[in-house]
Amino acid sequence: MSDRPLKIGITCYPSVGGSGILASELGEELAARGHEIHFISYEPPFRMPADNPRVFFHPVVVNSYNLFKHPDYTLPLSVKMAEVSRDYGLDVLHVHYAVPHATAAFLARSMLHQEHRLKIITTLHGTDTTLLGRDPGYGPAIAHALENSDAITTVSEFMRRETGRLLGVKRPIEVIHNFFEPHPARRDRADVRRELGIADGEAMILHLSNLRALKRIDLLLATVAAIRQRESFKFVILAGDSFAPFRAEVERLGLTDRVVVRERVSEIDDYLKAADLGLFTSEVESFCLSILEMMSIGVPSVAFAVGGIPEVVQSGASGLLVPFPDTAAMTHAVESLIADPARRASLGRAARQRAREQFSAAAIVPRYEALYRRVCRE
Ligand code: GMT
């Protein structure tokens, strides 16, 4: 196949979440490289590029019928995938997060029969393997959809191993790590810190996530509550979901004057740039895109050494990792960085360099392009 621009369908979860963010950023980067991008989902992805003539959005409409106790998304999604593939002549359908996207893509290809040999690439992001892959109600369907994809990728070596172990997939799984490109600042650092009430001399510790159970917000708050120099920091949480269920715990731990929460912020870059260090207590992460987001602007993180995180952060060089679930070690690591701005700066410099060399769009997007061209040729 020549190097003509490709027509690529992308399906992901549009709500706040690493897989949707990665898929949106990938679409933006591919469009900037001349490809035509068709997002297919029930809503425009959270960070879908706006006003780009090469980016299209095709909504999947889910009607509710009294007959069904649970509305079905898989079938309308597969019908829309088939329709868009046929009408726009898609070369590739790239689905992010296997459930139910990979199964819907398989159905779409079956609907098209021989009229259009649609290529399907499935990227596994995390709980599609580590949680749903273990569920007997999902595992066999996920494995079936993977065996019927033209290529399978995932975001870390950890995930590649787990997918083999939990789903018994025999096909090759290519590891293409996540990437992130920082956007230009819109507000200056001092302005953002003023808005958040960070006083001079206070370190800004930042956590961002969708607060799901595996993020272990209990351990996060326990770590922060144990920091001895109470006046030395503010803890800012950018919450992708309502923080209300955790308010009582913040109060119980006496953290009300230390914790600042912003919910469902779409422009996170300015907050990242205002931070001094990141803090993450997930019990499992296939990669942890939030850590990379901070690394890419030179902010080091403290996290548990779980899942794919050690592939992203080299402990002691580009951040600090401690064994799960040792919150005392976590607090100690945070305290050491609060007290040592020079160490923060040197870890931050190394983090930024690593992000640029290993996990930038320039390093990663060509690998997806090469994969698309390879499956189209096969
Ligand atoms: O698998 C999930 O829980 C959902 C997914 C998401 O949409 O946030 O998160 C995963 O994908 C991200 C992007 O590849 C990774 O950075 C996250 O580590 C991963 N989450 C988990 O593995 C828990």
Residues whose N, C-alpha, C, O or C-beta is under 5 A from the ligand:
A	BS01	GMT	G17 G18 S19 G20 L22 H125 G126 T127 D128 V155 N178 V284 E285 S286 F287 C288 L289
